[in-house]
């Protein structure tokens, strides 16, 4: 190559680099955000989902977009994650939206409601069935946008100091229970208590509460509930498939490049999948350990389940009559649920039920 030609080519290359660098900087700017979790670090499954999310974002951007995760209490208490995101104290949070039913019961539908959807149905409704769009339409009024970022699967019914046989046994019980379910159980005489995850054990130990629900065997064992309550009930009919959300301040969200917005959605989906997978893997051995250690595993009786369903339907009717946003989301979810179970009973449920009955022969 002649010297003149080399200089010409090299000059084009240098100019190309000069053009490319600003373009890259514009599409992948260096950004540092803070994410406040509603959960303590000791709960590696729930808190860990936020870490999975943040790591995926950092790796995909060669650390140009960094999101630092803070545990409950490090910036704000766990139950103030929404407020901190809405008012811009932090750019985003990882939380269960049903913690905020005191602001509006519609928040419950983003996570789980009594006799609602199982985990796969909840994911489907939020991602494909129109639930996500409706929920974000609601969230916009609270200055945040939300993305599903975790699911525990169907939860347990909780820990009780005494055995339950009939609905009357619930009367007067002070129970730690989050979200919309507390309103339902109030109709059965329960006195619901909103207690953050890290405060449940001491509340049970001191007798401040008589019963508590959290998630399931793996987390419950880590928190030590089996040491202060004997009876472990199932299923958690108020949480068939509770979804955690990444909430992002709307102003911060709108300031992001399109690529970063897409990445937040993708990394949130990864967190959603990873949390469910971890619980499915960790719960079975934890349940075996709890039972071997003396925990009394009990199903809720048919009469308690029926009374709970009746109470739930009453609360849905009452709430829908006074809250248009709740009514809109609930009716959409209920219609989706009914169609889902039309299909579920044909293949999914039939297969699972047979497998459960036959597992000793497999």
Secondary structure, DSSP 8 states (H G I E B T S, - for coil): --HHHHHHHHHHHHHHHHHHHHHHHHHS--EEEEEEESS-TT-TTHHHHHHHHHHHHHHHTTTSEEEEEE-TTTSS-GGGHHHHHHTTSSSEEEE-GGGGTTT-GGGHHHH--TT---HHHHHHHHHTSSHHHHHHHHHGGGTEEEEEEEE--S---EEESS---SGGGGTT-EEE--TTHHHHHHTTT-EEE---GGGHHHHHHHTS-SEE--S-HHHHHHHTGGGT--EEEE--TT-SS-EEEEEEEHHHHHHS-HHHHHHHHHHHHHHHHHHHHHHHHHHHHHHHHHHHTT-EEEE--HHHHHHHHHHHHHHHHHHHHH-HHHHHHHHHHHHHHHHHHHHHTTTHHHHHHHHHHHGGG-
